[in-house]
Amino acid sequence: MKELSETEDASGFESEIREIEFLVNDPAEIPSIRNLIKKLKETIKEEKDGKAKILADAKEIAQKGFSYKAIEEGMNRFVWDLKYPKPKTLKGSIMSLSRVDGTPAAPGVYKARLKAGDSKLTQEFSVKKDPRWEATQADLEAQFELGTQVANLLAEAHTMIGRIRGVREQAKEISSRAVDAGFNNKIDEACEAFSKKLTEAEDELIQRSSETGQDPINYPPKIDNQIAYLLGIVNTQDAKPTQGCYERFEDLKEGLAQIKAQLDGIWETELTAFNRLLDEEGVGRIILGNEKNSD
């Protein structure tokens, strides 16, 4: 395997794509390289003032931040669009006037690493700002920091939505099977009340009536869309976020915290009561699951 090489335009504009190429000489290397890339544990680092700062887990970068074809014998290419992974949102979500994308990497010196067997190959490359920009390094780092926070907030909102939908689906499935099997109708009644509570919380998070990009004209965007809108503003400024962006972020953060508190109360009371009823009737419980694994 030959050492990594970098193709780079000297202009340093944000629109550039940094491409890393490597050559596979032996087809027998392909399975091990593919596996190593998927399980990559190295980190992408930015070197600033001689001190390394961890920016992201390269496993995540390899899976989401790079696009590449299946590894084959011969030349292979990885492409990074200079953006971090976009926040994880639910499929089919309608985000009006919003651009849900990854936060642009701040200018700096980065390293790409590839490990295959005993071979460790490293290629250093620079991400430069557009020379036409008036923004300073500190401005672009501030943009990156706030963009990352907003992206995480959006991902948190959709994790909550996914959890609500998963639990409600379980409750309805259990209730339907229990009724069909001749169990007490109280289960069905309790399921309806429980599902109503969940839907009320979901309606604070996402506009369920929106199915196309024009629907928000008739149906007001909820907090997830509002966060997504702010994300698009911050990510496309190429400058330090305005004071209004910071204030709006704090407002949305507080709003989501209030909804989360409401939802935590539902898990603590309504879910507990529903599971207790299922226990009394000899029916299997709902699995709430881990928030990190809720989609």
N, C-alpha and C positions, 0 to 999 in steps of 0.2 A: 504494500500500500504506500503510495507516495504522500509526502507531506502536504497538508492543506495549503491551498493558495487562495488569494482573495482577488476578486475583480472589483475595481473601484474607480469611479469617476472623480476627478480631482476637484470638481466644483463644490462638493460637500452639501448640496441642496437636500432638503428634507425628503424630496420626492425620490431620491436615489434608493436603489435596492442593493444591499450588500449581499454578495453571493459567495458561498464557500464551496469549493469543488474538491473532490478527492477521487482517486482512481483505485478501483478494486481489481487487482491482478489475478487473484485466485478465487474462483467461484465458491470454493469451500469456506471463504471468509464471510460470505453474504449472511448466512443465518446468525452468526455470532455478532456481526456488526448491527444487524437489524435489532437483535435483542438488546444489545448494549445501548443503542440509541433510545429505545423505549424505556430503559431502566436507568438512564443517565442520572448520576447523582452529583455531578460537578456543578459549579455555580458560575453564572456570568457575573463578572466583576467590573466595577468602574474604579480606576485608579485616580485618586485625586490627592494632591499634596503628599504623594508617597504612601498614602494609607489606603488599603483596599476596603471597599465598601460593598457588601453583598446586596445586589439589586433584585435578583430573582433566582428561583430554582430552575436549573437548565432542563430538568425533566419536563417542567411545565412549558418552558420555551420551546423545547423540541416537539411537544405534542400540540401546542396551540399557537405559538408565536411564529413558527416556521411552517412553510408549505413545501412538501417534497413528494416525489414519486417513490414507488417501491424501489428498494435497493436492488440493483442488477449488476452484473459483471460489467466492468468498464467505468466510465466517468459518471459520477453521481453529483447532484447539486442540492444544496439547502439554501433557501431564500428567507431572509428576515426583512419584513417591511418596516423595520425600525419602530414597531409598536409592540406594547406588551399585550398579553392575551386579553381579549374583550371580556367583559363581565358575563357570567353564565346567566342566561335568561330562559324562560320557558318558551318552548316552540309555539309559534302562532301568535305571540304577543304583538299587539299593535302599538307602536310608539309614534305618536303624531309629532311632526316637526322635530324629530329627534334623530340623532346619529349615534347608535350604540356601537362603539368601536373601542379598540384598545388605546390606552394612553401612550402618546409618543414618548420614546426614550429621550432623555435629556442629552445634550452634547457631552462627549467624553470619550475616553479610551476604554474599549471593551476587549474581551478575549473570548474566542470560541475554542472549545476543547473537544477532542474526540479521543476516546479510549477504545482500543480493540486488542484484546489479549494483553500482551505486555507492552504494546505500543501506546504512547501518549503523545498526541500531536496538538500543538497550540498555535493559533494564529491571532495576532493582535490587529485590531483595526480601529479607526477613529470614526465617530459620529460627529459631524460638524454642523453648525447652524448655517442657515442661509445668510450670506454676507449682507444681504439687503435689509435684514432685520435690525431693528434698534434694540431689541431685548437683550439683556445681559445674561450671563450664565446663571446668576442667582434667580433671575426672572423665570427662566425656562425650568429650573429645578423646582421652583414654586409651582409652576404649571403642572409638572409631573406629580408632585406630592398631592396637590388638591385633586387632580384627575384620578389618581389612584384611590383616594378616599371616596370620591363620588362613585367610582366604578364598584368599589366594595359595598357601598350602601345600596346600589341597585341590585347587586347579587344577593345581598341579605334580604331585600324585599321579595325577590322571586323565590328564594329558599323558603320563606314564610308561606308564600302562595302555594308552592309545591307541596308543602307539608299539610296545609289545610285541605287541598284537593285529595291528597293521598288518604288522610284520615276519614274524610267524608265518604270517599269511595268505599273504604272498608266498612264503615258504619252501614251504608246502604246495602252492601252485599250481604253482610251478616244478618241485617234485619230481614231482607228478602228471603234468605235461606231459612231463617228461623220461623218466619210465618209459613212458608211452604211445608216446613216439617211439623207444623202444628204447635209451635211454642206460643207462649202468652203474647197477646197483641200489644201488651205494654211495651214490648221491645220496639215495635214499629212506631208507636206514638213517641217514645223517647228518642228514637232515631230522627224523626221529623223535627222535633224541637232542637236537638243537638245540631242537626244539619243547618237549620235556620240560623243558629248562632254563628256557625262557621262561615256561612255565606255572607252574613252581615260584616264579619271581619274581613273577608276576602274583598268585598265591595269597597272597603276603605283603601285597599292596596292596589287594585287593578280594575279597569273598566271592562267588565265582561261583555258588554253589549257591542263593543267595537270589533268589527270583523274586517274592515278595510281602512285604508289610510284616510278616507274622507269621513268616516263615522264620528271622529271626535268633534266634528262640527255640531253634531246633534247630542253627543254624549260626552260630558266633560271628562278630561283626562284625570286619572287618579294619581296617587303619590308615586307609583313606579314610573309613569310617563313623565312626571315633573322632574324626577331625578335624572331620567334619561335625557331630557331636554338640557338640563344643567351640564350633564356630562359632555354633550355635543358642543356646548358653548366653551367650556374649559379646554377641551381637547383641540379645538380649532383656532384658538386665539393666537398661538405662537407668541405669547407675551405673558407677563405676570397677570394672574387673574385679578379682576377688579374687586373692590371692596364689596360690591353688590353680590358677586359670586360667592364670596366667603359667608356673607350674611344669609344668602339663600340656602347654602349648604347646611348651616346651623339650623335654620328653620325646618328643612326637610329631615335632618337627622333627629330633631326633637319630635317631629310628627311621626316618624317611623317608630321611635322609641315608645310613644304612647300607644300605637297600634300593637306593638309587640307586648306591651304590658297587658293590654286587653286580651290578646291571644293567650298569653301565659295564664291569665285567669280562667280562660275557657278550658285549657288543659288541666288546670288544677281542680276545677269544680265540675263542669259539665262532662268532661271526658271521664273523670274519676267516677262520677255518678252513673254514667252509661255502662262503664266496665263493671261496676258493682252489680248493676241489674243483670248483666250478662252472666256474672258469676252465680247470682242467685237462681237464675233460670237454667244453669248448666250449659251455657253457650260460650264459645271461645271469645277471648278478649280482642280488642283492637291493639295493634302494635303501633305506638307513636313513632318510634324510630329515632335515629340521630339526625340532628339538623344538618350536619355536614353531608349526609347521604340522601337528603330529601330533594327530589327534582320536581 
